[in-house]
Structure formats: C-alpha cells, structure tokens
Amino acid sequence: MISRINNFYILEKQSEYLNSDLKGFTIQSINTFERNKLHIECVKEDKQIMLEYSIENDFTYLVKRDNFYLPSKNIALIMEECTGKNISYVSLVNDDRLISIFFDDSTCLLFNFVNHKQNCFYVQNGAVINSYKDSKDNSEKSINEILSDKREETDVLKKELSKFGKDAFTIVPDIQKLKEIYSTPQYLFYRAGEKIFASFFEVTDKPEYEKIVCKNINELLLNWIKYRNKEKNFNEAKQEILSGLSKKLKHAELSILSFKTQLANVNESQKYKLYGDKIMENIWKIKKGDIIFETEDEEKIISIKLKETLSPQENAKNYFEKYKKLKGSVELIEKKLADAENQKKKIEEEIESIKNNEDYKNLRKLAVKEEKIRDDETNKFRKFKVADDLEVWVGKDSASNDLLTMKYSAQNDLWFHVRGFSGSHTVLKTGQKKEIDKKYILSAASIAAYYSKARNGGNVPVAYTERKYVKKKKGFREGTVILEKEKVIFVKPGLPENAE
C-alpha cells in the first residue's frame, strides 16, 4: 500500500515511464496558470503532450497528459531558456526523490519532490540558471548546495523502509520480497468513497475498496489525482457547510445568552406589582408629596420610592404599568429564548449529519446552496414576513442602510424611518402591488420604531413614503437621506409575532 503520491518507488517508476515516452520531444513552452502547478508543453512532429508538475505539500507529482488545454487568460510564460530544448532522457537522480529531464545540450530540468522543498530547476554545469520558485535567490547557486539535506537519515534500514511506504511493510514484512514485487509491479488503485491509496501488489484485506487496474504508472497517477481532487473538493464542500453552520450555531448561542440576560433584567416585574399592591393596601397612610414609603412584607421591611408630584393612586398605577410592560416583555423574551434553543438544537443535529455525510453529490448541492446564501448581499438586512407575499427589510448599520435604500429598494416600495430619533432604514417590499393594506403599513412602521432609539417609547411617530421620494445628495454621510414627501403615523414599537 502506498498512501503518498511522492513515494520513492512511485517516482522511480514514473521516471522510467517518462524516459521511454519523452525521448525526442521538444519543449515548446513552460507556463503556469494554476496555483502551485507548472505546465510544460512538449511537441514531437504532430504530437503534443503536457507535463504537469505539482508542488503542493503531500501531493507533489509529475504526470504526462495527452489531453490538455491552455487558457487564453491568466497564464504566465516562465523559464523561457528551456524553449526549443530537445529531450534526451529522463532519470531518477542520486537514488533520491529527484527526477531530471536531460536535454541534448547537457542541460536539464530537475524536479524536487521532497515536502517543503519542491521546486523545478533549470541546471547547466551544476549551477542553477532559473527555477520555478525563488528564481532570484537560486540563480547561479550550485544545485548541490540547494539540495543538500543536513537532516539526512543515518539509519540505513529506516531509510530503506521509508521508500516503500509505511503500510507496505506491515503487509509484506520482508524488504527483499518487497524489492522483488516493486521491480515488476502491478499498477493498482483502490478507492472506497473518498478514501484512496495505490499499491504495486494485490491488497486482499480491504474488500470494501474498489480496485482499478491501470496500464502504467502514469495512468495510476492520473487516477490518483482525479480521485484525490474529488476527495479534496468533498472535504472543502463539507468544511464550507460546517463553517456556515458553526457561525449560525454561534449566533444562536449568543442569542440564547442575550435572552437569558434580558430575562434576568426584567424578572423584577413581580417586584413592581408588589409595590403597587402595597401602596393600594396602605393608601390611607400615604399622601401626595411623599418620596418614600416603608412597609412590611413577609416580615421584611421594604422601601418603596414615590414620585412626590403624584398622588398615592397615581404612584400605584405607575408601578402597575411598569409591571404590565415588563410582564409582556418576559413572555416575548421567553418565547424568543425557546425558539433560539430549538434553533440551536436543529443546527447541532445538522452539523452532526454533515459530519457523517459521505454522499458527495448531496454535499456539493448543500455547499452550493450555502455559498449562495453566504454571497447573497441582502443577508446584510434583517427580514420579516408580514404576509405571504410581503416582506419588511431592515438595515443593520449605516452602510447597510445605504445599500438597502439605494440598491435594494424598488421605486414603489414603502420606506420607513422613526421621526426625531436615529434608527434603521426600513423598507416594505411591495412587489407589483399598488394598494397595501393599512395593517401591513402599521406593522412595518412598528418594526422601524423597534429598530430605533425610540424602541422603549409607547407611541412613536414614524415617517413613511414611497422609495422614489427618498433622496441622497452628494456629500451626505452613509445612511443620511432626505424625504421629498412623507406621511406620519404613530405606532407602538414591536416585531411581528413570528419574528426570530
């Protein structure tokens, strides 16, 4: 079993294959148009091929492609000294993970497959003329100096074993036997879902793996690249979805924390009811102008602050109103808390499902959907459904206010903003409707009041108009507009019942 594409024997067999296949070819161009990949176009009479060299860590390879294309854009021609060079032979160098393509003028292209040192060098008389990476630093340096490894393995047996791959020796625990097998290998590629490995001999203890028999080492490598890229895409798709879900989970957790904090703050509502009750029970003891009243409750003395400008009845009413307002808030926050906890549970279940998902097509669809959601600029707005065919969109800050009003609002949409306070731009998306029911206008106005500095007011003025009458003059700050005409309605700040 071979789990690394830059395994020594893989490179040895590939150098032998390329040697038999590349003789007589001429370098037409060397270019790059993909990250961490070098492409070498070669011609021989009417035949064209491309060599593809990857310098990605743990996935360094050199393969021949018979079918290829060169893009018309974003392509860079490099190492032009090699153009027109005729290939003489290809070989492994110094019994190491180095492959060299030798030209008929004694120069060569040397490919290094050692992790973190991958590069392609154009070498003449032992000196580097040019290189794929770090060409300025490497120019005119001795290739031996560049390739020297101060950490060279001194344990001969360990070095020998590393060439076969760590899993091969566990199956065939005999170096001599392995050498015999590897000298006349089979080219076998195994895959199970997104799990892959190669082998030069039959693997019988993994029946769940599909076996692909390849004609040669190059075909094996092409399969490896194909399915590894599929595995990479699969993992990237999974990670993309999990990343989006993690953000949603964090948002849900923050919402839960916020609602619990709010509940702790408003749970004093019972205290205000008690104060109102105590004032009414002792109304004959209190007179207008008093600023404090002390009484007993459950054998404890409590002090109740009074407004000296109010009568005892008015002070009691004031506390009852505070109680009623906070009690309503408690019910709303408790509902939102329950919704957030349910949402958190659903997200956690979805995360677990995605982690265990091995269906690439299904996962890719989910990833595309997640990508569309992520890239949707309108996600910068809060959105509320006030009817089956009507939505209210709300900006979250000055920048999104501008974006909502100037880019994502139609001329006949209704635009709302609280009067006399700072607040979010709010838009009722009317679509093709010419007449909008008054209750939906009131609902949108309540939302606009809620997302303003007047949120805690009882009866808040909100201006509204058609979007076409909202203007932004040159030099205005983000979120600043003027209205050419408007109507004003008074509403209680609030969100729709089904709002999250």
C-alpha positions as CSV (number, residue, x, y, z in Angstrom):
1,M,0.0,0.0,0.0
2,I,1.2,3.5,-0.9
3,S,-0.5,6.4,0.6
4,R,1.8,9.2,-0.6
5,I,2.0,10.2,-4.2
6,N,5.6,11.3,-3.9
7,N,6.7,7.9,-2.6
8,F,10.2,6.9,-3.8
9,Y,9.1,3.9,-5.9
10,I,6.3,5.9,-7.5
11,L,8.9,8.4,-8.6
12,E,11.2,5.7,-9.8
13,K,8.6,4.0,-11.9
14,Q,7.4,7.4,-13.2
15,S,10.9,8.4,-14.3
16,E,11.2,5.1,-16.2
17,Y,7.9,5.7,-17.9
18,L,8.7,9.2,-18.8
19,N,12.1,8.2,-20.1
20,S,10.5,5.7,-22.5
21,D,7.8,8.2,-23.6
22,L,9.5,11.6,-23.8
23,K,12.6,10.9,-25.9
24,G,12.7,13.0,-29.0
25,F,10.2,15.6,-27.7
26,T,11.0,19.3,-27.8
27,I,10.0,21.8,-25.1
28,Q,7.5,24.2,-26.7
29,S,6.7,26.3,-23.6
30,I,6.8,26.3,-19.8
31,N,4.0,28.1,-18.1
32,T,1.8,28.4,-15.1
33,F,-1.9,29.1,-14.9
34,E,-2.8,27.2,-11.7
35,R,-1.6,27.8,-8.2
36,N,1.4,25.6,-7.3
37,K,1.4,23.9,-10.7
38,L,3.9,24.1,-13.6
39,H,2.9,23.1,-17.1
40,I,5.4,22.0,-19.7
41,E,4.2,21.8,-23.3
42,C,6.1,19.3,-25.4
43,V,5.9,18.5,-29.2
44,K,7.2,15.8,-31.4
45,E,6.2,16.0,-35.1
46,D,2.4,16.2,-35.0
47,K,2.0,15.0,-31.4
48,Q,1.5,17.3,-28.4
49,I,1.6,16.4,-24.7
50,M,1.8,18.3,-21.5
51,L,3.8,17.6,-18.3
52,E,2.1,18.7,-15.2
53,Y,4.2,19.3,-12.0
54,S,2.5,20.0,-8.7
55,I,4.5,21.4,-5.7
56,E,1.7,21.0,-3.2
57,N,2.9,19.5,0.1
58,D,1.9,15.8,0.4
59,F,0.7,15.9,-3.2
60,T,3.8,16.5,-5.3
61,Y,3.8,14.8,-8.7
62,L,4.9,14.9,-12.3
63,V,2.5,13.4,-14.8
64,K,2.0,13.4,-18.6
65,R,-1.3,14.5,-20.0
66,D,-2.2,13.6,-23.6
67,N,-5.4,15.7,-23.5
68,F,-5.0,19.3,-22.2
69,Y,-5.8,22.9,-22.8
70,L,-4.0,26.2,-22.3
71,P,-6.2,29.1,-21.2
72,S,-6.2,32.3,-23.1
73,K,-6.1,34.4,-19.9
74,N,-4.1,34.4,-16.6
75,I,-1.3,32.4,-18.0
76,A,2.4,33.2,-17.4
77,L,5.3,32.0,-19.6
78,I,8.3,31.2,-17.4
79,M,11.8,29.6,-17.7
80,E,12.0,30.6,-21.4
81,E,15.6,29.4,-21.6
82,C,14.1,25.9,-22.0
83,T,12.0,26.7,-25.1
84,G,13.3,24.6,-28.0
85,K,15.3,22.2,-25.9
86,N,15.3,18.6,-27.1
87,I,14.7,15.9,-24.5
88,S,17.4,13.2,-24.5
89,Y,16.4,11.1,-21.5
90,V,14.7,11.1,-18.1
91,S,16.0,9.5,-14.9
92,L,15.9,9.4,-11.1
93,V,18.8,11.3,-9.5
94,N,21.1,10.1,-6.7
95,D,18.7,7.4,-5.6
96,D,16.6,10.2,-4.2
97,R,13.2,11.8,-4.7
98,L,14.5,13.8,-7.7
99,I,13.6,13.4,-11.3
100,S,15.7,15.0,-14.1
101,I,14.8,15.6,-17.7
102,F,18.1,15.8,-19.6
103,F,18.4,17.8,-22.8
104,D,20.7,17.0,-25.7
105,D,23.0,20.0,-24.8
106,S,23.8,18.5,-21.3
107,T,21.5,21.0,-19.5
108,C,18.5,19.6,-17.6
109,L,15.3,20.3,-15.7
110,L,15.5,18.9,-12.2
111,F,12.3,18.3,-10.2
112,N,12.4,18.0,-6.4
113,F,9.6,16.1,-4.7
114,V,10.7,16.5,-1.1
115,N,8.0,18.2,1.0
116,H,8.6,21.9,1.7
117,K,11.5,21.9,-0.8
118,Q,9.5,21.3,-4.0
119,N,10.8,23.2,-7.0
120,C,11.9,22.8,-10.6
121,F,15.4,24.0,-11.6
122,Y,16.9,24.6,-14.9
123,V,20.6,23.5,-14.4
124,Q,23.7,24.0,-16.5
125,N,27.1,22.6,-15.5
126,G,25.8,22.1,-11.9
127,A,24.6,25.7,-11.5
128,V,21.0,26.9,-11.4
129,I,20.2,29.2,-14.3
130,N,16.5,29.6,-13.4
131,S,13.8,28.0,-11.2
132,Y,10.1,27.8,-10.9
133,K,10.1,29.2,-7.3
134,D,12.6,31.7,-5.8
135,S,14.4,32.2,-9.2
136,K,16.4,35.3,-8.0
137,D,17.6,33.6,-4.8
138,N,18.6,30.4,-6.6
139,S,20.2,31.9,-9.7
140,E,23.8,30.8,-10.2
141,K,23.8,28.8,-7.0
142,S,25.2,25.2,-7.0
143,I,22.4,22.7,-7.3
144,N,24.2,20.5,-4.8
145,E,24.2,23.4,-2.3
146,I,20.4,23.9,-2.7
147,L,19.6,20.2,-2.5
148,S,21.9,19.4,0.4
149,D,19.9,17.9,3.4
150,K,21.5,18.4,6.8
151,R,18.9,16.1,8.3
152,E,19.9,13.1,6.1
153,E,18.7,9.8,7.7
154,T,21.7,7.8,9.0
155,D,19.7,4.7,9.8
156,V,20.0,2.7,6.6
157,L,17.2,0.3,7.4
158,K,14.8,3.1,8.3
159,K,15.7,5.0,5.1
160,E,15.1,1.8,3.0
161,L,11.7,1.2,4.7
162,S,10.6,4.8,4.1
163,K,10.9,4.2,0.4
164,F,8.2,1.5,0.3
165,G,5.7,3.4,2.3
166,K,4.8,2.8,6.0
167,D,1.9,0.4,5.2
168,A,3.6,-1.8,2.6
169,F,6.0,-3.4,5.2
170,T,3.1,-4.3,7.5
171,I,1.6,-6.4,4.7
172,V,4.9,-7.8,3.3
173,P,7.4,-7.7,6.2
174,D,10.3,-8.7,4.1
175,I,12.4,-6.0,2.4
176,Q,13.9,-8.4,-0.2
177,K,10.4,-9.7,-1.1
178,L,9.2,-6.1,-1.4
179,K,12.0,-5.2,-3.7
180,E,11.1,-8.2,-5.9
181,I,7.5,-7.1,-6.0
182,Y,8.3,-3.5,-6.7
183,S,10.7,-4.4,-9.5
184,T,7.8,-5.9,-11.5
185,P,4.8,-4.1,-10.1
186,Q,1.1,-4.2,-10.8
187,Y,-0.4,-0.7,-11.0
188,L,-3.4,-0.9,-8.8
189,F,-5.5,1.9,-7.5
190,Y,-8.0,1.4,-4.6
191,R,-10.9,3.7,-3.6
192,A,-13.8,3.5,-1.1
193,G,-15.9,6.6,-1.2
194,E,-13.3,9.4,-0.8
195,K,-10.6,7.2,0.7
196,I,-7.8,6.2,-1.7
197,F,-4.5,4.5,-1.9
198,A,-2.2,2.9,-4.5
199,S,-0.4,-0.5,-4.5
200,F,2.1,-2.4,-6.6
201,F,0.6,-5.7,-5.4
202,E,-2.9,-7.1,-4.7
203,V,-4.4,-6.0,-1.4
204,T,-6.9,-8.6,-0.1
205,D,-7.8,-7.4,3.4
206,K,-9.8,-4.4,2.3
207,P,-12.9,-5.8,0.5
208,E,-14.8,-2.5,0.8
209,Y,-12.4,-0.8,-1.6
210,E,-13.0,-0.8,-5.4
211,K,-9.9,-1.9,-7.3
212,I,-8.9,-0.1,-10.5
213,V,-6.2,-1.8,-12.6
214,C,-4.1,0.7,-14.5
215,K,-2.0,0.1,-17.6
216,N,1.0,2.0,-16.4
217,I,2.3,4.2,-13.6
218,N,1.2,7.4,-15.3
219,E,-2.4,6.2,-15.6
220,L,-2.3,5.2,-11.9
221,L,-1.1,8.8,-11.0
222,L,-3.9,10.3,-13.2
223,N,-6.5,8.3,-11.3
224,W,-4.9,9.3,-8.0
225,I,-5.0,13.0,-9.0
226,K,-8.6,12.7,-10.2
227,Y,-10.0,11.0,-7.1
228,R,-7.8,12.9,-4.7
229,N,-9.2,16.2,-6.2
230,K,-12.6,14.7,-5.7
231,E,-11.8,13.9,-2.1
232,K,-10.3,17.4,-1.7
233,N,-13.5,19.0,-3.2
234,F,-15.6,16.8,-1.0
235,N,-13.7,17.9,2.2
236,E,-13.8,21.5,1.1
237,A,-17.6,21.3,0.5
238,K,-18.1,19.7,3.9
239,Q,-15.9,22.3,5.6
240,E,-17.7,25.1,3.8
241,I,-21.0,23.9,5.1
242,L,-19.7,23.2,8.6
243,S,-18.2,26.7,8.7
244,G,-21.5,28.3,7.8
245,L,-23.3,26.1,10.4
246,S,-20.8,27.0,13.0
247,K,-21.4,30.7,12.5
248,K,-25.2,30.0,12.8
249,L,-24.6,28.0,15.9
250,K,-22.5,30.8,17.5
251,H,-25.2,33.3,16.6
252,A,-27.9,31.1,18.2
253,E,-25.7,30.7,21.4
254,L,-25.2,34.4,21.6
255,S,-28.9,35.0,21.2
256,I,-29.7,32.5,24.0
257,L,-27.2,34.3,26.3
258,S,-28.7,37.6,25.4
259,F,-32.3,36.5,26.0
260,K,-31.3,34.9,29.4
261,T,-29.6,38.2,30.4
262,Q,-32.7,40.1,29.3
263,L,-34.9,37.8,31.4
264,A,-32.7,38.3,34.4
265,N,-33.1,42.1,34.0
266,V,-36.9,42.1,33.5
267,N,-37.8,39.5,36.1
268,E,-38.2,42.4,38.5
269,S,-41.7,42.8,37.2
270,Q,-43.2,41.0,40.2
271,K,-41.5,43.5,42.5
272,Y,-43.3,46.3,40.7
273,K,-46.7,44.5,41.2
274,L,-45.9,44.1,44.9
275,Y,-45.1,47.8,45.2
276,G,-48.4,48.7,43.5
277,D,-50.3,46.3,45.8
278,K,-48.6,47.6,48.9
279,I,-49.4,51.2,48.0
280,M,-53.1,50.4,47.5
281,E,-53.2,48.4,50.7
282,N,-51.8,51.3,52.6
283,I,-53.2,54.2,50.6
284,W,-54.6,55.9,53.7
285,K,-51.0,56.1,55.1
286,I,-49.6,57.9,52.0
287,K,-50.1,61.4,50.8
288,K,-49.0,63.4,47.7
289,G,-45.5,64.8,48.2
290,D,-44.1,61.7,49.9
291,I,-40.9,60.4,48.3
292,I,-40.7,57.1,50.1
293,F,-43.0,54.7,51.9
294,E,-41.8,51.9,54.2
295,T,-43.9,48.8,54.9
296,E,-43.5,45.2,55.8
297,D,-43.6,42.2,53.5
298,E,-43.0,38.6,54.8
299,E,-41.5,40.1,58.0
300,K,-39.1,42.2,56.0
301,I,-39.1,46.0,55.7
302,I,-39.3,47.2,52.1
303,S,-38.8,50.8,50.9
304,I,-40.9,52.0,48.0
305,K,-39.8,55.1,46.1
306,L,-42.6,57.5,45.3
307,K,-42.9,60.4,42.9
308,E,-43.7,63.4,45.1
309,T,-45.7,65.0,42.2
310,L,-48.1,62.0,42.0
311,S,-51.0,61.0,44.3
312,P,-50.9,57.6,46.0
313,Q,-53.3,56.2,43.4
314,E,-51.1,57.6,40.6
315,N,-47.9,56.1,42.1
316,A,-49.6,52.7,42.4
317,K,-50.8,53.0,38.8
318,N,-47.2,53.8,37.7
319,Y,-45.9,50.6,39.3
320,F,-48.7,48.5,37.8
321,E,-47.9,49.9,34.3
322,K,-44.2,49.0,34.8
323,Y,-45.3,45.5,35.9
324,K,-47.6,45.1,32.9
325,K,-44.9,46.3,30.5
326,L,-42.2,44.1,31.9
327,K,-44.5,41.1,32.2
328,G,-45.2,41.4,28.4
329,S,-41.5,41.6,27.8
330,V,-40.9,38.5,29.8
331,E,-43.4,36.5,27.7
332,L,-41.9,37.7,24.5
333,I,-38.3,37.0,25.6
334,E,-39.2,33.6,26.9
335,K,-40.7,32.7,23.5
336,K,-37.6,34.0,21.7
337,L,-35.4,32.1,24.1
338,A,-37.3,28.9,23.4
339,D,-37.1,29.5,19.7
340,A,-33.4,30.1,19.9
341,E,-32.8,27.0,21.9
342,N,-34.8,24.9,19.3
343,Q,-32.8,26.6,16.6
344,K,-29.5,25.7,18.4
345,K,-30.7,22.0,18.7
346,K,-31.5,21.9,15.0
347,I,-28.2,23.3,13.9
348,E,-26.3,20.9,16.2
349,E,-28.2,18.0,14.6
350,E,-27.5,19.3,11.1
351,I,-23.7,19.7,12.0
352,E,-23.6,16.0,13.1
353,S,-25.5,14.9,10.0
354,I,-23.0,16.8,7.7
355,K,-20.0,15.3,9.6
356,N,-21.3,11.8,8.9
357,N,-22.4,12.6,5.3
358,E,-20.3,10.6,2.7
359,D,-22.6,11.5,-0.3
360,Y,-20.5,13.9,-2.4
361,K,-23.3,14.9,-4.8
362,N,-25.7,15.7,-2.0
363,L,-23.0,17.5,-0.1
364,R,-22.0,19.5,-3.1
365,K,-25.6,20.7,-3.6
366,L,-25.7,21.8,0.1
367,A,-22.4,23.6,-0.4
368,V,-23.6,25.4,-3.4
369,K,-26.8,26.4,-1.5
370,E,-24.7,27.6,1.4
371,E,-22.4,29.5,-0.9
372,K,-25.4,31.3,-2.5
373,I,-26.7,32.2,1.0
374,R,-23.3,33.5,2.0
375,D,-22.8,35.5,-1.1
376,D,-26.3,37.0,-1.0
377,E,-25.7,40.7,-0.3
378,T,-29.2,41.0,1.0
379,N,-28.3,38.9,4.0
380,K,-26.9,42.1,5.4
381,F,-30.5,43.1,6.2
382,R,-33.0,41.8,8.8
383,K,-36.0,40.4,7.0
384,F,-39.5,39.9,8.3
385,K,-42.5,38.3,6.6
386,V,-45.7,40.3,7.4
387,A,-47.8,38.5,4.8
388,D,-47.4,35.6,2.3
389,D,-46.3,38.0,-0.4
390,L,-44.9,40.9,1.7
391,E,-41.6,41.3,3.4
392,V,-40.1,44.1,5.5
393,W,-36.3,44.6,5.2
394,V,-34.3,46.5,7.8
395,G,-30.7,47.9,7.7
396,K,-28.3,46.9,10.4
397,D,-25.9,49.9,10.3
398,S,-25.2,53.0,8.2
399,A,-23.6,51.0,5.4
400,S,-26.4,48.5,5.1
401,N,-29.0,51.3,5.4
402,D,-27.4,52.9,2.3
403,L,-27.3,49.6,0.5
404,L,-30.9,48.8,1.3
405,T,-32.3,52.2,0.3
406,M,-30.2,53.0,-2.7
407,K,-29.7,49.5,-4.3
408,Y,-32.3,47.0,-3.0
409,S,-35.4,49.1,-2.9
410,A,-37.8,49.5,-5.9
411,Q,-39.3,52.9,-6.6
412,N,-42.8,51.9,-5.4
413,D,-41.5,50.1,-2.2
414,L,-42.6,51.9,1.0
415,W,-39.7,53.4,3.0
416,F,-40.0,54.0,6.8
417,H,-37.9,55.8,9.5
418,V,-38.7,56.9,13.0
419,R,-39.2,60.7,13.4
420,G,-36.8,62.6,15.7
421,F,-34.6,59.7,16.6
422,S,-31.8,57.7,14.9
423,G,-32.8,54.4,13.6
424,S,-32.6,51.8,10.8
425,H,-33.9,52.3,7.3
426,T,-36.9,50.1,6.9
427,V,-38.5,49.0,3.6
428,L,-41.8,47.3,2.9
429,K,-41.2,45.3,-0.3
430,T,-44.4,45.8,-2.2
431,G,-43.6,44.0,-5.4
432,Q,-46.2,44.8,-8.0
433,K,-48.9,45.7,-5.5
434,K,-50.5,49.1,-6.0
435,E,-52.6,49.1,-2.8
436,I,-51.1,47.9,0.5
437,D,-53.4,47.1,3.4
438,K,-53.1,49.6,6.3
439,K,-52.3,46.8,8.8
440,Y,-49.1,45.9,6.9
441,I,-48.1,49.6,6.8
442,L,-48.6,49.7,10.6
443,S,-46.6,46.5,11.0
444,A,-43.7,47.9,9.0
445,A,-43.8,51.2,11.0
446,S,-43.7,49.2,14.3
447,I,-40.6,47.4,13.1
448,A,-39.0,50.7,12.1
449,A,-39.8,52.1,15.6
450,Y,-38.4,48.9,17.2
451,Y,-35.1,49.3,15.4
452,S,-34.6,52.9,16.6
453,K,-33.6,54.8,19.7
454,A,-37.3,55.2,20.4
455,R,-37.7,51.4,21.0
456,N,-39.0,51.8,24.5
457,G,-41.5,54.5,23.7
458,G,-45.2,53.9,24.0
459,N,-46.5,55.8,20.9
460,V,-43.7,56.6,18.4
461,P,-44.0,58.8,15.3
462,V,-42.8,57.1,12.1
463,A,-42.4,58.8,8.7
464,Y,-43.1,56.8,5.6
465,T,-43.1,57.4,1.8
466,E,-42.5,55.7,-1.5
467,R,-38.9,55.0,-2.1
468,K,-38.9,57.3,-5.1
469,Y,-39.3,60.3,-2.8
470,V,-36.1,59.3,-0.7
471,K,-33.0,61.2,-2.0
472,K,-29.4,61.0,-1.1
473,K,-27.4,64.1,-2.0
474,K,-23.8,64.2,-3.0
475,G,-21.6,64.5,0.1
476,F,-24.2,63.0,2.5
477,R,-22.8,60.6,5.1
478,E,-23.7,56.9,4.9
479,G,-27.3,56.4,5.9
480,T,-28.2,60.0,5.5
481,V,-31.1,60.9,3.2
482,I,-33.9,63.5,2.7
483,L,-37.6,62.9,2.0
484,E,-39.3,65.0,-0.6
485,K,-42.7,64.0,0.7
486,E,-43.9,61.9,3.7
487,K,-46.8,60.7,5.9
488,V,-46.5,60.2,9.6
489,I,-48.2,57.6,11.7
490,F,-48.0,56.8,15.4
491,V,-47.3,53.2,16.5
492,K,-46.1,51.1,19.4
493,P,-42.6,49.7,18.7
494,G,-42.6,45.9,18.2
495,L,-41.8,42.9,15.9
496,P,-44.2,40.5,14.2
497,E,-45.3,37.6,16.4
498,N,-43.4,35.1,14.3
499,A,-40.1,37.1,14.3
500,E,-37.0,35.3,15.4
